[in-house]
Amino acid sequence: MTFTIPYPKTKAGMKQFCKNFGMNSIYAGKHWNQRREDAEYIHQTVRAALMEQRIPRAPFQRPVGVTFYWNDRLDLDNHSYAGKLILDGIKGWIIQDDDRRFVRVIEHRFYDKDYITVEVNPI
């Protein structure tokens, strides 16, 4: 199961995305209310992408591995916050939950596309 999530279309938008959703924003002491707003924004973006791409709402019944493909200015290890928000956004749609019973592997990789790609595969 593969789907994509659009990046912001402008250079300024991409810069703001990296500032908002990188791990450095968490280390800087982002307020819990802003983290809640981040989650709502990413969850809505993910759900819109799933509906637009006609990804069926049929959670895997067995463990999966999830691979995120990124093309932005963040270091690879700074994607864990954005990856968590995306993973939370697919709960109940592609995966049943994000605990160890259902998600066994998470990978973050770089590539050269203009969008985020998320692959979810049974293992």
N, C-alpha and C positions, 0 to 999 in steps of 0.2 A: 504494500500500500504506500503510494507516494503522493505527496501534494506539495504545493508551493505557496509561499506567503510573500506578497510584494514588499519590497523595501520602499522607503520614501523616494519620491521621484526627483527631488532636488538635492543639491549638494548640502544646503543648509538643513534640509530635512534628515538627510543621512547622518550629518554631524550630530543632530539632536537625538536621533535614534541611538547612536553609539553612546552618547552622554547619559541618556535615560536608562538604557537597558544593559549596560556593562556592569560587571562586578564592582568596578571602582565606585559606582554610584551607591552601592550598598555599604562599602567600606567608608564612604564619606558620611555615613550616618543618615541615610534617607529616611524620612519620617514614615511611620507605619501607614498613615493616610495616603501618602504619595505611592507607597508600594501597592496599596489596595487599588488605587487608580491605574497604576501600571498594569496590574493583573486584569482589571476590567477591560482596558484598552486592548491588550494582547489577546485575551479570550475572545472578544468581539471580532478582532481581525482574523483570528484563526477560524472561528465559526463561519464567518463570511466567506473565507477562502474555501472551506470544506463544502459549503453549499454551492458556491459558484462552480466548483470543479466536480460537483455531483458525487462527492465521496459518500457512500452509504453509511448510515448510522448503524453499524454492526460491529461492536467491540470484539476483538480477538478473544477467544476462549482459552488461550494458552499463552505462555510467556513470549515476550517479544524483545527484539533489540531495536533501538531507535538511533538513527544517524541523522545529524543535522549538518547541512552544507551551508556555509556562510561566505559572503563576499563583502566585507566591510572593513573598517579601520581598526576594529578591536583585535587584540591578541586572542589567540584561540582559547586560552584558559579564561578569558573574560566573558565568554558566551554562556557560562553556566546559569546566570540569572535569566537571560532571555530564553534559554532552553527549558528551564523549569517552568516558566510562564506558558510556553507553547505546550509543553507536556501536560500541564494542568488543563489547558484549553481543549485537549483531545480526549480527556477522561470522559467516559460514557459515550463517546462517539467512535473512536478507533480502538482505544484501550479501556478495559474495565476500571482500572485504577493504576496509580503509578508506584505502588509498593512492590516489594521484591517478588511477590507471587506473579506479577504480570509484566514487569519491566526488569530485565536481567542485564541488559547492556545499553549504555549510552555512549555514543561517539560524536565528536565534533570535528569537522573537516573544513578546509578551505576549498573553494573552486571559483570559477570565473563567470558565473551567471549573475544576472541582475536581480535575483530574488533568492529567498531562503528556500531550500528544499528540505523536506522532512520525509525520511523513509522509515516505515515501521514494518518489520518483518518477523514472522514467527521463528522461534529458535527451538 
